Amino acid sequence: MGQNPDDMFGDENYPAYTIGQAAEMLGATQDFLRRLDEAKLINPHRSGGGHRRYSRYQLRLAARAREMVDQGTALEAACRIIILEDQLEEALRQNKKQ
């Protein structure tokens, strides 16, 4: 049985957005989102038909990448920085739990 819609859309990792919706929300192109996938910043869920689906968490990372690229940072460098920031944040969260 599927998830309750309130649970799905309250979950920041639920792949709720199509590539078109994600691009529109970010003010970016679909190609930009594909490039983030290629750079391994985000790994969108694939629907049964193979279409990319994005979560709110992934859109936050993509928005940060777009901001950095707009400020002149190379895409690959922006992705690496964001990945490292995300890893640091997770490590700090884990340390707080201990």
C-alpha positions as CSV (number, residue, x, y, z in Angstrom):
1,M,0.0,0.0,0.0
2,G,1.3,3.5,-0.8
3,Q,2.3,6.2,1.7
4,N,-0.2,8.7,3.1
5,P,0.1,11.9,1.1
6,D,0.7,13.9,4.3
7,D,3.6,11.7,5.1
8,M,5.0,11.9,1.5
9,F,4.9,15.6,1.2
10,G,6.1,16.2,4.7
11,D,9.2,14.1,4.0
12,E,12.0,16.3,2.5
13,N,13.4,13.2,0.8
14,Y,10.2,12.2,-1.0
15,P,10.7,12.6,-4.8
16,A,7.7,14.8,-5.5
17,Y,8.9,17.0,-8.3
18,T,9.4,16.4,-12.0
19,I,12.5,17.8,-13.7
20,G,10.2,20.5,-15.3
21,Q,8.7,21.5,-12.0
22,A,12.2,21.5,-10.3
23,A,13.7,23.7,-13.1
24,E,10.8,26.2,-12.8
25,M,11.1,26.4,-9.1
26,L,14.8,27.0,-9.2
27,G,14.7,29.4,-12.2
28,A,17.1,27.1,-13.9
29,T,17.1,24.9,-17.0
30,Q,16.5,21.2,-17.1
31,D,20.0,20.8,-18.5
32,F,21.4,22.4,-15.4
33,L,19.7,19.8,-13.3
34,R,21.0,17.0,-15.5
35,R,24.5,18.4,-15.1
36,L,24.1,18.3,-11.3
37,D,23.2,14.6,-11.7
38,E,26.3,14.0,-13.9
39,A,28.5,15.9,-11.3
40,K,27.0,13.5,-8.6
41,L,25.6,16.4,-6.5
42,I,22.1,15.0,-6.7
43,N,20.9,11.6,-7.7
44,P,17.2,12.0,-8.5
45,H,14.8,9.1,-8.1
46,R,13.7,7.5,-11.3
47,S,10.0,6.8,-11.9
48,G,8.9,3.5,-13.4
49,G,9.2,5.2,-16.8
50,G,12.7,6.4,-16.1
51,H,11.8,10.1,-15.5
52,R,13.8,12.1,-12.9
53,R,11.9,13.0,-9.7
54,Y,13.4,15.4,-7.2
55,S,12.9,15.9,-3.4
56,R,12.9,19.1,-1.5
57,Y,16.3,18.2,-0.1
58,Q,17.7,17.8,-3.6
59,L,16.2,21.1,-4.7
60,R,17.9,22.9,-1.8
61,L,21.2,21.5,-2.9
62,A,20.5,22.5,-6.5
63,A,19.5,26.0,-5.5
64,R,22.8,26.4,-3.6
65,A,24.7,25.2,-6.7
66,R,22.8,27.6,-8.9
67,E,23.6,30.5,-6.5
68,M,27.3,29.6,-6.5
69,V,27.5,29.2,-10.3
70,D,25.7,32.5,-10.7
71,Q,28.4,34.0,-8.6
72,G,31.1,32.7,-10.8
73,T,32.1,29.3,-9.2
74,A,32.7,26.5,-11.7
75,L,29.9,23.9,-11.6
76,E,32.3,21.1,-10.6
77,A,33.8,23.2,-7.8
78,A,30.4,24.3,-6.5
79,C,29.2,20.6,-6.4
80,R,32.3,19.5,-4.5
81,I,32.0,22.4,-2.0
82,I,28.3,21.6,-1.4
83,I,29.0,17.8,-1.0
84,L,31.7,18.6,1.6
85,E,29.4,21.1,3.4
86,D,26.7,18.4,3.5
87,Q,29.1,15.8,4.8
88,L,30.3,18.2,7.5
89,E,26.7,19.0,8.6
90,E,25.9,15.3,8.8
91,A,29.1,14.6,10.9
92,L,28.2,17.4,13.3
93,R,24.6,16.1,13.6
94,Q,26.0,12.6,14.4
95,N,28.4,14.0,17.0
96,K,25.5,15.8,18.7
97,K,23.7,12.5,19.1
98,Q,26.6,10.9,20.9
